[in-house]
Amino acid sequence: MSTIEVKTIYDLLSVCFNENDPAELEKLKKYAQTGLINMGKVWETVLGDYLEESYQAWRDYKDFSDAKFATVSTFQRRCGNYYHQATVSKANKIGMLRVCLWGIDKDDLYFMLIPYSHYSQYNGPIKVSFNWRGYPNGYNYDRYGCKFADVIKPVDSTEAIKLYEHNLKNKSSAQIHMA
């Protein structure tokens, strides 16, 4: 399968919906901004064109990886200035996270491959900072940011398989298959 380069929200929508008309893509973007289109499902669908899907509630792909989509939000500090951040959920995940980040103010997309060995250290979600110009920065992005071509490649799932087998021995199947 040939790989197209996905750099903007329009690229992602055109791949998923097989649409190239700029007016229709703008409409789809507005639907995405208002929540009428589930962008997490769009991202999973696009990755599904390149990866073998799992059809299990706790993983998206057979290599134990998961698709995650996050938009950038703006927050105000107590002192009055603002900061920008995307929050990536990692609940019940045991493999590589294939992350797509979208800043609503910009149409650019940014990608990350985050291994379990990194995000398992966090008690809460993974936070990705964005600078005042709308570009990702900081420890998480600097370390795990990548291009679209990298995020669609198969990954080594050895670490995830070992963790899954360990969980099978130590937990009931109901706990393992939680969504």
Stockholm file with secondary structure:
# STOCKHOLM 1.0

chainA/1-179         MSTIEVKTIYDLLSVCFNENDPAELEKLKKYAQTGLINMGKVWETVLGDYLEESYQAWRDYKDFSDAKFATVSTFQRRCGNYYHQATVSKANKIGMLRVCLWGIDKDDLYFMLIPYSHYSQYNGPIKVSFNWRGYPNGYNYDRYGCKFADVIKPVDSTEAIKLYEHNLKNKSSAQIHMA
#=GR chainA/1-179 SS CCCCCCCBHHHHHHHHHTCCCHHHHHHHHHHHHHTSSCHHHHHHHHHHTTSCEEEETTEEETTSCEEEEEEEEEEECTTSCEEEEEEECCTTCCSCEEEEEEETTSCBEEEEEECHHHHTTCSSCEEEEECTTSCEESHHHHHHEECHHHHTSCCCCHHHHHHHHHHHHHSCHHHHTCC
#=GC SS_cons         CCCCCCCBHHHHHHHHHTCCCHHHHHHHHHHHHHTSSCHHHHHHHHHHTTSCEEEETTEEETTSCEEEEEEEEEEECTTSCEEEEEEECCTTCCSCEEEEEEETTSCBEEEEEECHHHHTTCSSCEEEEECTTSCEESHHHHHHEECHHHHTSCCCCHHHHHHHHHHHHHSCHHHHTCC
//
